Amino acid sequence: MRIFVVGGAGYVGSHCVRRLIAGGHEVTVYDNLCAGHRQAIDPQATFVEGDLGDPVQLDGVFEAGRFDAAMHFAAFINVGESVTAPLKYWHNNVANTLNLLQCMEAHGVKRFIFSSTCAVHGEPEDLPITEDLAIKPINPYGNTKAAVEWMLQDSAEAWGLGSVALRYFNASGAAEDGTIGEDHHPETHLIPLVLQVPLGQREQIKVFGTDYPTPDGTCVRDYIHVNDLAQAHLLAVEDCPAGKAEAYNVGTGNGVSVLEIITAAREVTGHPIPALTTDRRPGDPPTLYADAGKIRHRYGWEPRYRDVRELIETAWRWHKGHPHGFADK
Ligand SMILES: NC(=O)c1ccc[n+]([C@@H]2O[C@H](COP(=O)([O-])OP(=O)(O)OC[C@H]3O[C@@H](n4cnc5c(N)ncnc54)[C@H](O)[C@@H]3O)[C@@H](O)[C@H]2O)c1
């Protein structure tokens, strides 16, 4: 297939592009590099530097590309910033997605894979999180992702768009060969922050809250390896439902606490990684983990990285080789 990938220079997108190319697909990466990295783009992909907010350029790329499918990773991703600057998030994550969908409709491209998030469920009433729990985001970031999922449902009805929204849990890890990995500015994700300590870039790691109703009192999350996410994208695009909007959780189903991540990172790096416990942050649900039964049954997808140490080993290989991220490439 010829696949248009917007956001293919970013963290998850760059790993997915590799997987698509290894799977025999032709990929065009479209990215404005506002958060992505030119060095992260697979050299076998065609790269077009462009913004989703530019419908004229988008139209030209679709005219030339004759795509069979589109994958959409391009969004602003910082939950905290979305609370203080919600319109920035509605603009990029929703209005710009509207541009893309209008362009796809105009060019008759009817396969779409969307990067959604478990944040569409907010603080879920039940665990593990299944796809049919209420959609009740608790911040503007989650609202924008839910809004796009609704656009996809309406588009399926009206013009036959087939789409898969993959609701990621905590994307983590890096390519096995250590050549691409996570490089966000600012970094807000736990594993790269923890690894900044053995890199000598941070003295200690802060643990926000040790009195949650969890086994060790710290928050529990579901860490899913970026290569497992990439495999889910490959399966979804190759067998995209016709004229229907579907949504799948992509997580391991295992909850791992903040302290367990720190302990695993100590084992992997051999560094003591001092931790400083401090108060809870507002808006952190105690426990989030997936029921991934739906994607397992539909696509035969299975996470390969079940042990969080193996996942951290891949992240460590990347960060150790590139302590300043892609600036070191
Ligand atoms: N990282 C996670 O843990 C996680 C969890 C759940 C969902 N997601 C979703 O997955 C997607 C990818 O996340 P990521 O961590 O790889 O983010 P990222 O910031 O690393 O990648 C996003 C990419 O999109 C590009 N981009 C943003 N706006 C654009 C625009 N208007 N036009 C063109 N390109 C644009 C950026 O330059 C960047 O390369 C996002 O949609 C995010 O909401 C991520």
PDBQT file of the ligand as one rigid body, heavy atoms in Angstrom, charges set to zero:
ROOT
HETATM    1  N1  LIG A 401       3.468   9.068  23.612  1.00  0.00    +0.000 N 
HETATM    2  C1  LIG A 401       2.441   8.534  24.266  1.00  0.00    +0.000 C 
HETATM    3  O1  LIG A 401       2.593   7.937  25.341  1.00  0.00    +0.000 OA
HETATM    4  C2  LIG A 401       1.051   8.625  23.678  1.00  0.00    +0.000 A 
HETATM    5  C3  LIG A 401      -0.013   8.054  24.399  1.00  0.00    +0.000 A 
HETATM    6  C4  LIG A 401      -1.299   8.122  23.859  1.00  0.00    +0.000 A 
HETATM    7  C5  LIG A 401      -1.500   8.747  22.634  1.00  0.00    +0.000 A 
HETATM    8  N2  LIG A 401      -0.454   9.303  21.962  1.00  0.00    +0.000 N 
HETATM    9  C6  LIG A 401      -0.714   9.957  20.684  1.00  0.00    +0.000 C 
HETATM   10  O2  LIG A 401       0.174   9.427  19.730  1.00  0.00    +0.000 OA
HETATM   11  C7  LIG A 401       0.558  10.424  18.777  1.00  0.00    +0.000 C 
HETATM   12  C8  LIG A 401       2.054  10.472  18.682  1.00  0.00    +0.000 C 
HETATM   13  O3  LIG A 401       2.624  10.777  19.954  1.00  0.00    +0.000 OA
HETATM   14  P1  LIG A 401       4.185  11.012  20.086  1.00  0.00    +0.000 P 
HETATM   15  O4  LIG A 401       4.558  10.763  21.494  1.00  0.00    +0.000 OA
HETATM   16  O5  LIG A 401       4.869  10.289  19.001  1.00  0.00    +0.000 OA
HETATM   17  O6  LIG A 401       4.252  12.586  19.815  1.00  0.00    +0.000 OA
HETATM   18  P2  LIG A 401       5.405  13.440  19.084  1.00  0.00    +0.000 P 
HETATM   19  O7  LIG A 401       5.240  14.840  19.540  1.00  0.00    +0.000 OA
HETATM   20  O8  LIG A 401       6.726  12.776  19.293  1.00  0.00    +0.000 OA
HETATM   21  O9  LIG A 401       5.027  13.313  17.553  1.00  0.00    +0.000 OA
HETATM   22  C9  LIG A 401       4.047  14.116  16.926  1.00  0.00    +0.000 C 
HETATM   23  C10 LIG A 401       4.581  14.481  15.544  1.00  0.00    +0.000 C 
HETATM   24  O10 LIG A 401       3.587  15.231  14.850  1.00  0.00    +0.000 OA
HETATM   25  C11 LIG A 401       4.196  16.378  14.249  1.00  0.00    +0.000 C 
HETATM   26  N3  LIG A 401       3.146  17.412  14.153  1.00  0.00    +0.000 N 
HETATM   27  C12 LIG A 401       2.437  17.957  15.159  1.00  0.00    +0.000 A 
HETATM   28  N4  LIG A 401       1.554  18.853  14.671  1.00  0.00    +0.000 NA
HETATM   29  C13 LIG A 401       1.695  18.856  13.323  1.00  0.00    +0.000 A 
HETATM   30  C14 LIG A 401       1.070  19.566  12.250  1.00  0.00    +0.000 A 
HETATM   31  N5  LIG A 401       0.124  20.482  12.488  1.00  0.00    +0.000 N 
HETATM   32  N6  LIG A 401       1.467  19.309  11.000  1.00  0.00    +0.000 NA
HETATM   33  C15 LIG A 401       2.441  18.407  10.737  1.00  0.00    +0.000 A 
HETATM   34  N7  LIG A 401       3.070  17.701  11.695  1.00  0.00    +0.000 NA
HETATM   35  C16 LIG A 401       2.708  17.939  12.983  1.00  0.00    +0.000 A 
HETATM   36  C17 LIG A 401       5.347  16.738  15.181  1.00  0.00    +0.000 C 
HETATM   37  O11 LIG A 401       6.364  17.487  14.549  1.00  0.00    +0.000 OA
HETATM   38  C18 LIG A 401       5.839  15.348  15.598  1.00  0.00    +0.000 C 
HETATM   39  O12 LIG A 401       6.785  14.842  14.665  1.00  0.00    +0.000 OA
HETATM   40  C19 LIG A 401      -0.104  11.719  19.249  1.00  0.00    +0.000 C 
HETATM   41  O13 LIG A 401      -1.285  11.911  18.506  1.00  0.00    +0.000 OA
HETATM   42  C20 LIG A 401      -0.419  11.456  20.710  1.00  0.00    +0.000 C 
HETATM   43  O14 LIG A 401      -1.542  12.196  21.125  1.00  0.00    +0.000 OA
HETATM   44  C21 LIG A 401       0.815   9.257  22.454  1.00  0.00    +0.000 A 
ENDROOT
TORSDOF 0
